[in-house]
Amino acid sequence: MGFSNQTIESLKNQVNIIDIVGRCVPLKRAGSNYKGVCPFHSEKTPSFVVSEQKQIFTCFGCGASGDVIEFVQRYYNLDFNEAIEKIAGEYGITLEKNAYNDRREIYYKVNKMAAGFFYRAFTERANKGYAYMKRRGISPAVLKKFGIGYADEQWDSLFRYLQSQGVDKKIILELGLASESRGKCYDKFRDRVIFPIINTAGKVIGFGGRAIDSRDNPKYLNSPESRIFQKKNNLYGLNISRQSAGKAGYIILVEGYMDVIALYQSGVENVAASLGTALTENQAKLIKRYTKDVVLSYDADGAGRAAALRGIEILKSEDCKVKVLHVDDGKDPDEYIKKNGKEAFLQLVQGALPYADYKLESAKTGFDLNSDEGKIDYMKKATEILSRLSPVEQEIYIKKLAKDLSIAEGAIRMEISGNDRIEKEHTPPKKREGEPRAGTTVSPVERTILKLILTEESYIEKIDELPGILESDFAVTVYELAADEYRKNRFVDQNRIIDSLSEEDAAVLQEIIEQVIVGGNVEQVFEDCVRTWRDNLLAKEEQRLILLISMADEEDNQERIAELTDQLIKVQKKRKSSSRGI
């Protein structure tokens, strides 16, 4: 298991090479540096120099050089990770392992075993869960499509089954499949219909359990957050509906598992649901991979309206086109479509209010528009909404609002201008598009190469011949995922790769895919990347040699200085040749 570049740099920033080397080598100050006898070869005259300012060492006798990690590796005969752990242990520094090498596959496998256990309990013998879903009118084919299961009434049947399959108790508890109390383990889900939550990569990441007995609380129980399950990063049913959403050109977002299943059974297949939480930025990014057009179908009560208004802002921030519908004839989409059918529901979708109309309608709540005072208060709220629209949208809705309130358009424009001034004074500058997120630094060369390998798979094999061209943990991970996809399927599924990344890195890769443009002669673009990378390597080597020469004592190390100077001249010549295209 490795460490991220950020973790390594943080470690080096917290230690002093003089302290660590000084424990092994007696050092004496020599100007701005420290000198001692090299521990890596036999010598009597000190030629080993350590720079506190640069945090590096070099020996002008044997040529050994490097940073504090390199020194610990050499001196104690350790590998890279062992050296890092030794330094961290001595200084009491907590290290963060590279997230890409965790044990997620084991967790996915255990969840899949649990899903199979629940499904068999649901289908192989009579049970209350199947009877409940049958009463709700869900067909066997749809139940199978969504992998619906049943958690029986026993206290520990799932726990005992997983243990019989050799699953470690710690993993069962970490996934929230069981809880422990007074030394005994109990199943989390009991006497509930089970809805497996599956990500777009087809992995079972968690479960939702619906109470069958009305006396059981809560009505819905979800798996707790874990390494593989974060509610904010996933949507229920999207693994099944994403292709339908792409074909239809839009997706319908509903509130519950049963809404998704009922609409799907009725032929409205471009549907998904959030996981019991308000819509998040990461869920919006996930939706955007498949479509930019979203219809929010939430309950018409106060909570549903509040959720819709929050969802609008999140989706708009991701440049999605949003409409909102509320099902009035029936409590939710599930009840409505069973009562009125698919075509009636699709008519509701067609009549869904564009986001600005919906926000303006919602803003009317609580105001008496028959009174001047009510109109003024509503207009203030309405112009706040209009001030966040584009100039074209503002023009359209100013006319609508003026007609609706019988107020002059000029007065509304003046009110909007005042809102704009106040907002500019209190809004911090927005982050520029294309900037890598904190902790994920990706060079321009890496960004271009990643775009190439995700769109032109033949370049994956070319990268194999250029070890080191991808340096950041992020770029290496994306390349390894793409290469693995290519080896298995002979093509690269961008969405599967994004699903395999952390939420932050998934956003960075999505940004690269959308913003990096590789036009014209693709082969020439690739060659330019390789040339830039090689020149960067030469530039780093040039700076390293200059640094080593600056650390040398002219009287004691004339021969080594001459050798380093010769190397420097050769590197500089190569850089000049490269810049001329030779």
PEHUDA-V624546 format. One record per helix or strand of 2 or more residues. SS is the DSSP state (H for helix, E for strand). FROM is the first residue (numbers start at 1). TO is the last residue. If there is no record, write none. Layout:
BEGIN
ss-><SS;SS>
from-><FROM;FROM>
to-><TO;TO>
END
This chain:
BEGIN
ss-><H;H;E;E;E;E;E;H;H;H;H;H;H;E;H;H;E;E;E;E;E;H;H;E;H;E;H;E;H;E;H;H;E;H;H;H;H;H;H;H;H;H;H;H>
from-><5;17;28;33;48;56;65;68;80;99;104;128;140;149;157;169;178;184;192;204;220;231;238;251;257;271;281;293;302;321;333;342;353;355;372;391;409;444;458;473;494;503;522;558>
to-><14;22;30;36;51;59;66;76;91;101;123;135;145;151;164;174;181;187;198;211;222;233;248;254;265;273;288;298;317;326;340;350;354;363;386;405;426;455;464;489;499;515;551;579>
END
